[in-house]
Amino acid sequence: MKKFYFIIASLFYFNLFINTVSAKPEVIVRAASYYEELSIIKLFIKNIGYFNKYNYTANLPYNDPEVQKLINKSLNKKLKDKDFKKFEKTFDKKYYDPADYLKGIDYVNNVIPGIEKAFPVFNDYADKWAFKVCNKYEIILSLYSIGGMVSGRDGRILLLTYKEGNEKRGSDTLGLIIHEMIHIGINDPIILKYNVPFKTNERIVNKFIKHNLKELLPTYTTMSGSEDDLIDEFLNEMGAWDNLPEAVKKFMAKYPDVK
């Protein structure tokens, strides 16, 4: 009888192990809602000075006179929430149409197999130093975002799309999505913990891709002026990627005033 229970228990834990190992995050692609798009536009207009500083350009309807007025007020630090009221009334009729996202959704859905090829690398670093792997990643397509950005800390990623679809971006689409997933992965165990500045954060993500995912993303390129390579001496050390938090900790200790 004891042998019987041992066999049953062994089968149970073996099955649990197999399910755990074979499990992979779910990737969902959808269009931003009307209210999400409005929020995205407001976010970029309110913070346009910050985004300009780091050479990020959102795909805003710049030709709209009302949008130009809002941008000018923001740049002059005179923008208030009530200033958006007029634009909110026209956005639904003038700009938002769910059909505009369909080609982009189809294109990004076809990229999912490529995204999944990065998960073994993520899982490996999750075991080594708590790289965050989400149970679900939600890729939200926006007509008004920058290229890509993390939205919150629960696996949501904003990705710029176009009415004609993401073919316009070519291979950049896969690289941008994985880039943002890496941001999610390193944010809690490294970036927030050691107060890593923006350009160093970008450099870590770009080096992560070049070191770990070069075969998957052979044409991956970085945006000029968006990163600081001062950390490279630490990332290039033997075994640095197997204990990335420690490498970043040493860097921040040596360069505490880096910006």
N, C-alpha and C positions, 0 to 999 in steps of 0.2 A: 504493500500500500504506500509506504514511504517513497519507494521508487517511482510509483505512478504519479504522486504529487510533485516529485522532483522533475519528472518529464514534462508535466503540464506547466509548471512554473517556468521551466527552461524555454518551452515553446512560447509562452506569453512574453517573456522578456526579450527573446529573439525577435518576435514579431514587432514589439515596441521599438527595438533598436532599428530594425529595417525601415519601419515607418518614419522614424525620426531622421534617419540618414537620407531616405529618398524624398522627404518632404522638401518642397521648395516654395519660395514666396509666390503669392498670387500677384499678377500684374494686370491692372485694369486701366483701360484707356477710355476717357469720356470727354465731352465738350464742357467747357465752363458754362455755368448757368448765367442767366441775365444778371442776377445780383452779384455773382462772382466777378463777371467782367466789369461791372460798375465799380466794384471794390478794387479791382486791379488797376483800373484807370485812375481812380482817386489816389491809390497808394503811390503810383509813379508821379503823378502831378504834385502831390504833397511833398514828395522827397526827390524831386527832379534835380535839385542841386547836388545831393549825395550821389545819385546815379551818374550824373555828368562828371563828377569828380573821378569816378573809376571807369569812365568811358563806356558805360552801359546805356544803350538807347532803346527805349520801349517803342513798340509799334503803335503809337498813339495816332488818332485822327488829327494830325497836325494842321491839316487844311481847314478844319472847322474853326471859324472865328471865336466861338465860345471856348473851345479848348485852348486857343492861343491866349485868351484873356486870363484863363485860370493858370496857365503856365507862367505868365508874366507876374501875376499876383504872388505865385509861389516863390519865384526867383527873388522877388522884392520883399518876401516874408510878410505879406499882407493877406494871405489866403485864409479864408474861414470856411467852415463846413457849409454854411448857408449859401456860399457862392456856387455850389454845385447844383442847386435846386433847378435852375433853368436847363442845364445839360441833362439832368436825370429825366426830365420830362420828354426830351426828344430822343434819348438814346434807344429806347425800345423800338420806336417806329423807324428811326433813321439808320441804326447800325446793327441791332441784334437780330440774327436769323439763324436758327439751329441748323439749317441746311448748309450753311457756310463751313461747318466743321466736319462734314461727312467724309470728304476726301482725305483730310488729315487723319481722322480716326482710322480709316482703312490702311493708310500708309504705316502709321505707328503700330497698329496691330501686327503688321507683317514684320516688324522689327523685334517683336517680343522674343523669338528664339535666340536672337543675338544677345539680348539683355540677359537671358537665362544662363548664357555661357559664362557670365561674370560671377554668378552666385557661388560656385565652388571656391573662388578666391575670397569672396566675402566671408563665407563660412569658415575658411581656414583662419582668417584673422579674427573672426569672432571667438574662436577657441583660444587663440594666442593672446589677444589683448582687448577683448570685448568690443570689437568693431560691431556696430549695431546693424543687425539684419532684421528688417521688418517682415512681419507675416504677410503683409499686403502692401504693394506699392500702387498708388493711384496717380496716373499721369493725366493731368487736366490740361486739355488743349485750349489755349487762349489766343485770340487774334490781336491782343494788345499788350502782351507781356514782352519782356526781353527774351533772349534765346532760351534760357532755362533758369529756374530758381526753385529752391526748396520752399514749400508752403507749410509751415508748422513743423512738428517733430514726429509725425506719425506716418511718414511714408508718402505724403502728398508732394507732387512735383508739378510745377507750372511749366508748360512747354509752348513756345510760340508756334503757331500754325498759320496757314494761309488758306484763302478760299480755294485756291487751285491745288491744295494739298502740300504735304511736307517733302514731296519730290524736289521742290525748289531748294531744300537744304541739303539734299543728297546724304552722304555718309555722316554729316554733322549730327543728324538726329540721334543715332545710336550713341555716339560719343557724348552728346549733351545729357542724355538721360542717365548714362552710367556715371558721368561726372557728378550729377546732382545726387545720385544714390551714394556715392562715396562721401559727399558732404554730410549726408545723414549719418553714415557709418562712423565718421570720425568726430562728429560734433560733440557728443557727450564725453567720450573717453579721452579726448585730446583738446579740442578747440576751446571749449568752455572751461575745462579743468585748468588749462595753462594760459588762458586769456590770450590766445594766439591772434595776432592782427590779420586784417583782411587779406593783404597781398601774400602773406606767408601761408595762410590757409589755402589760397588758390594754388600756390606753388606745390604744396603737399599733395593736393588732389591731382594736379597735372603730372607730377613725378610718380604718383601711385599708378596712374594709367600706363605711363611709359615703362615702368619697372615690371608691373604685374600683368598688363593686358595689351601688350604691344602687338601680339599676333591677332587679337580680336579687333584692335583698332589701329591698324598700321598707318593710316593717314591722319590720325588725330593731331590737331594743331591747337595751339593756345592763342589767346587774344593778346596782342601787343599791349604792354603797359599794365596788365592786370595782375602780375605776380612779382614776387621778390625772391631772387635766387640765393640770398644770403644763407638760407638754411641748407643748401645743397651739401656742404661739407659734412653735415650730420646725417643726411639721408643717404649719402654715398658710402658710409662706413659699412664694413662687413656686418651682416646680421641686423642692420638698422630696421628693416621692415618687419622682422620677426618680433621686435619690441619697439614699435613706432612711438608709443607714449614716452618711453625713456629717452629716445633720440630727440623728441621735441622738447622735453623737459630740460635736457642739457642745453639745447639751443636757446631757450628762453632765459636760462640762468646766465648764459654768456652774453646775451644781447637783450637785457630786460627793457631797454628803451626803444626797441625796434617798433616801427609803425607801418 
